[in-house]
Amino acid sequence: MMGEQTREGGGTTMPGRDQEPRSYYVGVDVGTGSVRAALVDQRGILLAFADQPINQWEPQFNHHEQSSEDIWAACCVVTKQVVQGIDVNQIRGLGFDATCSLVVLDKQFRPLPVNHEGDPHRNIIMWLDHRAVSQVHRINETKHSVLQCVGGVMSVEMQAPKLLWLKENMRETCWDKAGHFFDLPDFLSWKATGVSARSLCSLVCKWTYSAEKGWDDSFWKMIGLEDFVADNYSKIGNQVLPPGASLGHGLTPEAAKDLGLPAGIAVAASLIDAHAGGLGVIGADVRGYGLACEGQPVTSRLAVICGTSSCHMGISKDPIFVPGVWGPYFSAMVPGFWLNEGGQSVTGKLIDHMVQGHAAFPELQAKATARCQSVYAYLNSHLDLIKKARPVGFLTVDLHVWPDFHGNRSPLADLTLKGMFGTRLIIEAMEAAGHSFSTLFLCGGLSKNPLFVQMHADITGMPVVLSQEVESVLVGAAILGACASGDFASVQEAMARMSKVGKVVLPRLEDKRYYDKKYQVFLKLVEHQKEYAAIMKGD
């Protein structure tokens, strides 16, 4: 299946400027269902875009798998598409971001099966895989000090429980043969450069690595993975670089041929996809928009990346520990700052699930197609039609639904809890611990939905900034390539130059009282869920 491709611009000089020569950077983003690439210039303008679907397998409930060979092949397709027709000698750098899925290779860097069928092609345990529930429960029972940096409770979506699952369930076919366990973003940068150094972002956020102290031997021994300590962590990474650092001698001749790029161009240490989105939006120059954050430090901004899942990224000068929220992680997104990461699992995917599972979905699809609209654009216009004079949110005055169908990631950190008020709950938890936010910066697929954006503003009472480039995650990946090339002195400088404000959506304060009441109901639903669980567990 051919991917989508679009192109803008195309000249080699910036229009309306003093004929400043263009420098290009390629950003590659591996999401849950597709690989996307963009060609971006030094001002952050996206000039070409392509995407290509990737395969997923679900051999049994809660087991989600992908193929590293399939993903790399898709990277090659989209990268070749975005550089068609341009002078490749003007491409200065390449940056990757990806989901935090676990890639397993043998000692010769060949794929190993992560499934009972023994299919080595399927060598990735996806980020949303929940097979390691028993393992994460045991890890959390240790109450080890490394858990303080994941809000006190490790998520089943992190790597340690998945590694333990492989050791306990696939000892002979996978564990004993394994030579390398990569986070997917690090696999991509290794594939491009032959350098197996890991990004600080991946290891700190998903593997319990500490930017100050390195690996904690006692943790791995305590959970039964002492194997890593014995070989000095060579399988999971003992050379670590900050995001945006230049890797080795750049793009290898083999990878250059695969990707259609010049050999030797700078390749950056990578980021997790949500963190690339944060990088792509949080540093934007907001002068002239009358926003409170204009005169405030970047720590007053909360980046919300709304894709298959939603991630809430807040940074601080000093470490802040927030119960149920991941972090603080030093230099995991913006060098020199501590990162806290809240999140809501599979929000985008669950909206799809609710809509597509409805009995009226075929009728909806037919009506949307007849109007040449997406189903969500059609639904939004239908809501406008039936709301009468009141805001759309008032349609739910008598309808209260607990929204966490895939567990609550933050701030409740309870994967047994199933469920726009979640963002407000995360903000309140982060502010209670010491953060102070005045503005939301939204990006990702759901940020294209005006109703979703307006309700975030109304419910939180904060203005929402949308980027000029909707594909902020790809801009973030390109910013990494720009840093690796040496064209910018720092990640912060690249962020300020390459992130642009597109639109500001203000909260409708006249509706705030209504949403405050809805939020009180939401908090009651949280309490009730816990009460129901206690009743069912009782004798």
N, C-alpha and C positions, 0 to 999 in steps of 0.2 A: 504494500500500500504506500503510495507516495505521500510524503508529508506536505504540509501547507507552506507556501513561501510567499513573502511579500517584500517589496523593496521600495525605499524612498531615496531621494537625493541622487547620488551617482556620480557627481562631479568630484574632482580631486581638490577643490579649494572651497573654503567656507563662503557662501554667498553673503554679500554685504559687508565682508570683513576686508582687512588689508591683504587679501590674497594669502592668508596664513596657510601654509601647507597642512593638509589633513594627516593626522595620525589615527590609525584604526586599532581597535582592540576587539577580540572575539570573546564573548561570554557564552558558556555552555551550561545549561541547567537541566539536570536529570530529575524529573518529578516522579510521581507515583505511576502515572500512566503514559508519559511521553518524555522524549528528549527534545529540548528546544535550544536553538542557538540564535545569537544576534551579533550583528556587526555594529559597533558603537564607536563614535568619534570622540575626540578629546574633550568635547563640550557635553558629552553625555547624550547626544542625539542618536537615536536608534535608526540605522539606515537600512538594515535588512533583517528579516526574521524568517526562520523556518522551524517546523516541528515534525516529529516522526513518532508514531505510537510504539510502545514497547510491550512485550508480553508479560503477563502475570499468570501464575498458577496457584490454585487453592486445592491441593490434593486432599485435605480434610479440614474440618472446622478449625478456625483460628491459625491455620498454617498458610502463610502467604510467601511465595517464592518468585524469584526472577533469575535472569541469566546475565552474567557479566559480559559474555561474548555478544549477546543480543544487544545489550546497552551500548557497548563500545561501537558496534556496527552502526547503530542509530546515530551516535555522536558523529561518526564519519560522514553519514549522509547529510545531516543538517549543516555541518560546518562547511562542507564543499558547496552547499547551496548558497549560504550567505556571503561567500567571498567571490561568487561568480561575477566576472566582468569588472573586477577592480584590480588595481596594481597591488599584488600581494606583498611587494616590498615595502608598502606603507603600513603593513600590519606589524604592530610593535609588541603585542603581548596577548596571552591566552589565559583565561581564568575559568575554573570549573566550580560549580556547586552541585550538590545532590542531596537526596534524602539520606538519612542516617541509617541505611540498611547495612547488613553484615555480609561481606564478601569473603568466601573461603577458597583458598588456593593451596595446592600441595607444595612440596619443597622446590619443584621446578616451575612454580607459578602457573600450574594447570588447574582448571576448575575441579572442585570436589563436591559430591552430592551432599545436600543438607536435608535429604528426604529419604524415607524408608524404601522408595522405589529404586534407589541407587542410580538415579539419573544425574550424572555429573554436570550436564548442561544447566540444570537448576541448582546453582551454587550460591545463591543469595537468599538469606532470611530477611524479608522486608521489614522496614521500620514498624509497620502496623501489625506484624505477626504477634499473636498472643499465646504461643505454645508454651512459653516458659513461666506460667503462672505459679506453679509449685516452687520453681527455683527462685523466683523473685520474692516469694513469701519467706522462704528460708533465709535469703540474703538480708531482708529487712528485719528478721528476728535477731540477727547478730547485733543490731544497733551500732555497727562500726562507725567510727568518727568520719569516714569518707562520705557517709550518707548525709551529713550536715550540708554538703554542697548540692544535694538534690532535694532540698526542702524537707529532709528528714526521712523521706520514703523514696526508694528507688522505683522507677517505672518499669513495667514489663517490656517497654519499648526500648530500653537501654541494652547495651551489649553484654554486660556481665551475666545476666540470667540466660541469655541466648547461648553464650559460650558454655555455661554450665550444663544447659540442656543437651548440647552436642556431645559433651563428654559423657553424660549419663545415658544417652539414648543412641548414639552413633559412634561408639568408641572405635570399632574396627574399621568401618567403611569411611569415616571422616576424621575423627579426632586424632587418631594415631598417625594418620598420613599427612595431616595439615602442616604446612610450613609457614603460611601467612594468613592472618585475619585482618582484613582492611575494612575501615568504614568506607562506604561507596565513594565519597568525595576524594579520599586518599588513594583509592584504587585508580581513579581516573587520572590523577596527577602522576602516579607511578607509571601508568600505561603510556602517558605522553612523554615522560622524561627518563624512565628507568630508575628514578630515585625513589627509594621506599620510605623516605622521611615522611612523618605524619604531620598534619596540621594541628596546631594547638587547639583549634576550634573543636574538631572531632573528638580528640582524646580527652579534653577537659569536660566537654558537655555530655559525652555518652560513655566514657570508659573509666571514669574516676581518677584520671591523671590530674596532678596539681601543677600549675604553672610555677609555683615556688618550690615545691618539694619533690616533684616527679611522682613516680609510682609508689604506692604504699604496699610493701611486701606483706605486711600482716593481714591486710584485707584479702588478698588473693589466696593466702594460706588458709585463712579462716573459712572461706567459702568453698574450699576444695579445688582451687585452680592454682596450686603451688607450682605446677609445671611451668608457668610463665616466669616465675621468680628464678627457677633453676637455670633457664637459658637466657637470663638477663633481658627478658621482655622482647627478644628478637622477633617473635611471631606477631606481636601486637604493636611494636614500635618503640625503639629506644633512641631515635633521632627525631626531634620535634622542632617545628618552625612556626613562627606566627603567620596568620593569614596574610597573603599578599607578598610574602618573601619569595625571591626568585629561586627556582629549583635547579640544581646541577648546572648543566651546560645548555639548558633550554630544551626545545622540542627535538627529539631524536629523529634521524633520517627516516626510520621505519614509520614512526607515528606521523611525521610530516606528510609522507606519501599517503597514509590512510586518511588523513584529515584534509588534504589539499592545501596545506599551509607551508610556509618556508621553514626548512630545518633551522634550528638554532634560535628561533624567536623565544622570548622570555615566557616561561610558564610559572604561574603563581601557586604557592601553597593554598589549598582550597578552603571553602566554607560549606557548612550545612546549608541547604536551600533557604530555610527561613532566615538564617543569619545573613545570607547574601541579600535577601529582601530588605532586612533591616539596614544593611550597609547602603543599599540603593536609595533609601528614602530619608533616613534620620538626619543626614547632614545637610539637607537642602537649604539654600539661601532664602529666608522667608521675609527679607526686607520689603516693606511697602504693602504688606497685607493686613497690618493692624493686629497681628497676633501677639498674645502675651509672651509667647516663647521667643519673640524677636530679641528682647533685651535680656533673655535668660540663658543659662548654660544649656548645652545639648542634653544634659541630664533631665531637663524638664519635658522631654519629648518621649512618648511611648510609641514605638513602631508596632503595628499590628499587621501581620502577614496572613492573609485569609485565602488559603488554598484548599487542598484536601482536608487539612487541619488548620486551625488558627493558632498562631504563635504571637505572644505578646513580649516584646523585647524592650527592657528598660536598662539604662546604663547609669553608673554612679562612679564618683571619684574614689570612694572608700567602699569596702565590702559591706553589703547589707544581706542579712539572712532572713528570708521570708518563709514561714512555714508553708509547706505544700507547693512552693514555687522553686524551680530549678535555679541553681547558682548559690552564691556569687561565683562567677567564673572570670578569672583575670585575663584580659586581652583576647577573649574568645570571639569577639565581633569587631570592636573598635580597639586598636592597640592602646594600652595605658588606662583603659576603663574596665571596671567590673561589670559583668552582665548578669541580670536576672531574667529568666525566661519562664513566663506563664504560658499556658496553652489549653486548648480545647480540642480533644481528639476527633478526627474525621468529621469536622463540622460541615465542610462542603460536600463530602461524600454522603453524609446523612440527609442533607437537604435533597440531593438527587434521589436517595433511597425512598424518602417520604413521598416525593412527587411521582417518581416512576412506579412505585408500588400501589398507587391509588387506582381504584377501579376506573376512574374517568381519564386516566392518562392517555389512552389511545385517542379519545375525543379531543383532549387538549392538544396533543401532537398534531392532529389533523387541522385544527383551527389555527394553530400557530404557523404551520406550514403554508396554509392558504393565505395568511397575511405576510408571509416572508419574514416571520419573527422567530426568535428563539422562544422556547417554552416559558422562560423566566420573564422575558420582555412582555409576552402575552399575559402571563399571570399578573404582572405589575399593573398593566393597563386595565385588566379586569378588576383588580382591587380598587383602582382609582374610580372605576365606574360604580362600584357598589358601596363605596365609603360615604357617599352623600357629601355633606359639608365638613365632616370631621376628618382629622388625620387618619391615615390607614391603620395605625396601631390601635385606634379605639375600637376596631372591629373585634378585638380579642378581650373586650371588657369582662365578659363572663367565661372566658376560656383560659385555663391555666394549665400548662403542660410542663412537666419536668423533662428537660431536653437532653440529658446525657445518656444516649443509647449505647455508647461504647466506653463507658467509664468516665470518671472525672479526672483529668490530668492535673489541673490547677484551679483553685488552691486547695481542694479537698483531698487530692492525691489518693483517690479511692476508685480502683478500676471496677468495683462491683456496682457503683452508682451509674445508672444509665441516664443522659441528657446532652439572646443578645445582652441577656442580663449577666451571662458568664463573664463578659469583658469587664463589666462594672464590679463584679465580685473580685476579680483578679486585681483590678486597680486599687480597690479598697484594702485588700490584703497587702499589696506592695507599699501603699502609702502608710498604712499602720506600722509597717516595719522601718520606714525612714525615707522612702522615695517621695518625690513631689512632682506630679505631672500637671501640665496645663494644656497640652495639645496632643491629639492622636494623629499619627501618620500611617495611613492605610495603603496597602498594596496587595497584589494577588488577584486571582480570578474573581472572587466575590466582591472585590472593591469596584468592579465594573457595574454592579447592580445598585442603582441610585437609592432604592428603598432600603437596602442593607446598610448603606453608608449613612443615610439620613437618620435611621433608627439608632445607629451607634452614637451619633452626635446627640440625639435627643435623650437617650437613656443615660449616657455618661455626663451630659451637660458640658461637654468639651467640643471645641471646633475640630473638624477632621480635615487634614491636609491630604490631598491626592496628588500623586506625582504627575508631571508633564508626560513622562513615559509610563504607560500602564505596566509595562513589563519591567518593574523595578528589580525583580530578582535577577534578570539578565543584565541589567545595568550594574547591579552589585557584582556579578561575576566578571563583567568587563572592567570594573574598577580594580579588581584584584590583578588582572592582566596589566592594567595601566601602571599599578604600583610596582609590579615585578619588572616592568620595562625600564624603570628608573625615570620615567617622564614626570613623575610627581615625587615630591620629597617625602610624602607620608600618605597613609590611608586617609587621614583627616583632610588633607589638601585635595586629594582626588575626589572625596565625597562632596566637598563644598563646590568644586568645579563641575562635577558631572551629575549632581542631583538637582532637579529643577521642580519648582512648585507648578502644578497644573491647575488646580482648583481648590478652593476652600469651602467646605460645607459647614455652616454654623448651626448650632442647636436651636430648636424652636422652644424658647424658654417657657412660652405659654402652655406647652404640653407637659412640662416637667412634673407638675403635681400628679398627673395621671400616671406617668412612668415610675414616679417614686412609689405610688401605691402598688403597681404591678411588681416592682422590685421587692416590696415587703412580702407579697404573696410568694414570690420566687424563694425568698429566704425561709419562709414557712415550709415550702415544699422540700427544701434541703433537710430541715429538722424532721419532717414527717418521714422522709425516706429512711433516715437513721432509726426512727422509732419503729417503722415497719420491719426493718431488718432485725432489730432487737427482739421484737415479738416472735418472729419466725425462728430465731435461734434459741428462744426460751424453751424450758422443759415442758 
